[in-house]
Amino acid sequence: MIKRAATSRIMYIAGIHPVITVAGPRYAGKTTLVKKLFQRHGYVDLEMPDILEFARTSPFEFLKYHMRSGGLVIDEYLRAPELMSHIRAAVKSVRQPGRFVLVTSRLPQAQYSIARPPLRYPATQILLPLTIEELRRVKFDLSRDEYIYRGFMPRVYCGKEIGPGHIYRNYLTDFIDRDAIYGPGNRIAFAHFMIGIARRIGQIINLATIAKEAGVSISVAVAWLSTLEAGFIIFRLPPYPKLIGKRTTKIPKFYFTDVGMAAFLLKIKSSDQVFRDPLSGNLFENMVVADAQKHCCNIGGMTRLSYYRDQNRLEVDLILDKRSSIVPIEIKSNTVFSPSFADSIVEFQKLSRKAANGNIVYGGKTQKRFGEPQYTNFKDMGKIVRGW
């Protein structure tokens, strides 16, 4: 079993709060992890029809029956909102840390970033797919293009001879079936909608254009975008907001939580096809940004991610806001470094006193400084987020 970096954070908040939430996309390993960490807890899955009916019709009796072991893991808890008032009452009478572990593959609201749970959910841990660092610890040290093709869902690395295409096809079908994308016409349009987003990874997208390509109204496209965010399929990277007096873009970029899904939607069927694909640079950028987001979640979301773009077309691909300093990052899929890669970072540093030296995250193996910015291989994104 691959040891998850979020384990320490989950156990920390479980030692403080009586109710904790573990949220993340389907297939990311949430259930496997919480079952391992909370082996003495009872476990119920609200996607089982009979269990769900019991929970919704008799929530008090449901909790009384399943709490016989003391603690309880409730999988897909949002399917039975009737339980929540009874859970609150239970923890008021017996405030035992880690008593309830709530698991969900859907955010309660899609209006906030996956790295920024709202204040009323202080004990929420986001569990995203595997990081490159987690895979390398168990000897899955793959090439740039192999990582992009295979993606980072644990099932891809479980040892069974199942190709990534099969896993992501099932993942997409499962998501559509369970998250209210009804009707054969809607299913086809929704698939075209997702492909439209995949073709615009890392770009400032025009949602009206994507809606037109999918053959749906803009209101439907907005609803579908929210559904994808709430289901952890995609996440938004907001623009950096703190440079006063600069006219900057206000529109977020969107990335796939797992680059393997994007590669699947773009019909990439092998790692050899990644390099030849016209969107190979975009896919590489998606992989790096998503890896940074995973590391931020694993340490509790203390570092905020954004990007910068102003009216002069100065753009920095990724900014780590660590409050005391900000780290500008340029992402290049090239395997050979060039001094020109640092141009945007140098210009950005002139705009903010908080800007650190920055990093060029690229496909090459050489770890060195060329001038001020550090040239870093993409596999070491976790070290950058943690500050080495």
Secondary structure as the mmCIF struct_conf table of DSSP 4:
data_model
#
loop_
_struct_conf.conf_type_id
_struct_conf.id
_struct_conf.beg_label_comp_id
_struct_conf.beg_label_asym_id
_struct_conf.beg_label_seq_id
_struct_conf.end_label_comp_id
_struct_conf.end_label_asym_id
_struct_conf.end_label_seq_id
HELX_LH_PP_P HELX_LH_PP_P1 ILE A 2 ARG A 4
TURN_TY1_P TURN_TY1_P1 ALA A 5 ALA A 6
HELX_RH_AL_P HELX_RH_AL_P1 THR A 7 ALA A 14
TURN_TY1_P TURN_TY1_P2 GLY A 15 ILE A 16
BEND BEND1 PRO A 18 PRO A 18
STRN STRN1 VAL A 19 ALA A 23
TURN_TY1_P TURN_TY1_P3 ARG A 26 TYR A 27
BEND BEND2 ALA A 28 GLY A 29
HELX_RH_AL_P HELX_RH_AL_P2 LYS A 30 LEU A 37
TURN_TY1_P TURN_TY1_P4 PHE A 38 ARG A 40
BEND BEND3 HIS A 41 HIS A 41
STRN STRN2 GLY A 42 ASP A 45
TURN_TY1_P TURN_TY1_P5 LEU A 46 GLU A 47
BEND BEND4 MET A 48 MET A 48
HELX_RH_AL_P HELX_RH_AL_P3 PRO A 49 THR A 57
HELX_RH_AL_P HELX_RH_AL_P4 PRO A 59 HIS A 66
HELX_RH_3T_P HELX_RH_3T_P1 MET A 67 SER A 69
BEND BEND5 GLY A 70 GLY A 70
STRN STRN3 LEU A 72 ASP A 75
TURN_TY1_P TURN_TY1_P6 GLU A 76 GLU A 76
HELX_RH_3T_P HELX_RH_3T_P2 TYR A 77 ARG A 79
TURN_TY1_P TURN_TY1_P7 PRO A 81 GLU A 82
HELX_RH_AL_P HELX_RH_AL_P5 LEU A 83 SER A 93
BEND BEND6 VAL A 94 VAL A 94
TURN_TY1_P TURN_TY1_P8 PRO A 97 GLY A 98
STRN STRN4 PHE A 100 THR A 104
BEND BEND7 SER A 105 ARG A 106
BEND BEND8 PRO A 108 PRO A 108
BEND BEND9 ALA A 110 TYR A 112
TURN_TY1_P TURN_TY1_P9 ILE A 114 ALA A 115
TURN_TY1_P TURN_TY1_P10 LEU A 119 ARG A 120
TURN_TY1_P TURN_TY1_P11 PRO A 122 ALA A 123
STRN STRN5 THR A 124 ILE A 126
BEND BEND10 PRO A 129 PRO A 129
HELX_RH_AL_P HELX_RH_AL_P6 ILE A 132 ARG A 137
TURN_TY1_P TURN_TY1_P12 VAL A 138 LYS A 139
HELX_RH_AL_P HELX_RH_AL_P7 ARG A 144 ARG A 150
BEND BEND11 PHE A 152 PHE A 152
HELX_RH_3T_P HELX_RH_3T_P3 PRO A 154 TYR A 157
BEND BEND12 CYS A 158 GLU A 161
HELX_RH_AL_P HELX_RH_AL_P8 PRO A 164 ARG A 178
TURN_TY1_P TURN_TY1_P13 ASP A 179 ALA A 180
BEND BEND13 GLY A 183 GLY A 183
HELX_RH_AL_P HELX_RH_AL_P9 PRO A 184 ALA A 198
TURN_TY1_P TURN_TY1_P14 ARG A 199 GLY A 202
BEND BEND14 GLN A 203 GLN A 203
HELX_RH_AL_P HELX_RH_AL_P10 LEU A 207 ALA A 214
TURN_TY1_P TURN_TY1_P15 GLY A 215 GLY A 215
HELX_RH_AL_P HELX_RH_AL_P11 ILE A 218 ALA A 230
TURN_TY1_P TURN_TY1_P16 GLY A 231 PHE A 232
BEND BEND15 ILE A 233 ILE A 233
STRN STRN6 ILE A 234 LEU A 237
HELX_LH_PP_P HELX_LH_PP_P2 PRO A 238 PRO A 238
STRN STRN7 PRO A 239 PRO A 239
HELX_LH_PP_P HELX_LH_PP_P3 TYR A 240 TYR A 240
TURN_TY1_P TURN_TY1_P17 ILE A 244 GLY A 245
STRN STRN8 THR A 248 THR A 248
HELX_LH_PP_P HELX_LH_PP_P4 ILE A 251 PRO A 252
STRN STRN9 LYS A 253 PHE A 256
BEND BEND16 THR A 257 ASP A 258
HELX_RH_AL_P HELX_RH_AL_P12 VAL A 259 LEU A 265
TURN_TY1_P TURN_TY1_P18 LEU A 266 LYS A 267
BEND BEND17 SER A 270 SER A 270
HELX_RH_AL_P HELX_RH_AL_P13 SER A 271 ARG A 276
BEND BEND18 ASP A 277 ASP A 277
TURN_TY1_P TURN_TY1_P19 PRO A 278 LEU A 279
HELX_RH_AL_P HELX_RH_AL_P14 SER A 280 ASN A 298
TURN_TY1_P TURN_TY1_P20 ILE A 299 GLY A 300
BEND BEND19 GLY A 301 GLY A 301
BEND BEND20 THR A 303 THR A 303
STRN STRN10 ARG A 304 ARG A 309
STRN STRN11 ASP A 310 ASP A 310
TURN_TY1_P TURN_TY1_P21 GLN A 311 ASN A 312
STRN STRN12 GLU A 315 ASP A 321
BEND BEND21 ARG A 323 SER A 324
STRN STRN13 ILE A 326 LYS A 332
BEND BEND22 THR A 335 VAL A 336
HELX_RH_3T_P HELX_RH_3T_P4 PRO A 339 ALA A 342
HELX_RH_AL_P HELX_RH_AL_P15 ASP A 343 GLN A 349
TURN_TY1_P TURN_TY1_P22 LYS A 350 LEU A 351
TURN_TY1_P TURN_TY1_P23 ARG A 353 LYS A 354
STRN STRN14 ALA A 355 ALA A 355
STRN STRN15 ASN A 359 TYR A 362
BEND BEND23 GLY A 363 GLY A 363
STRN STRN16 LYS A 368 ARG A 369
BEND BEND24 PHE A 370 PRO A 373
STRN STRN17 GLN A 374 ASN A 377
HELX_RH_3T_P HELX_RH_3T_P5 PHE A 378 ASP A 380
HELX_RH_AL_P HELX_RH_AL_P16 MET A 381 ARG A 386
TURN_TY1_P TURN_TY1_P24 GLY A 387 GLY A 387
#
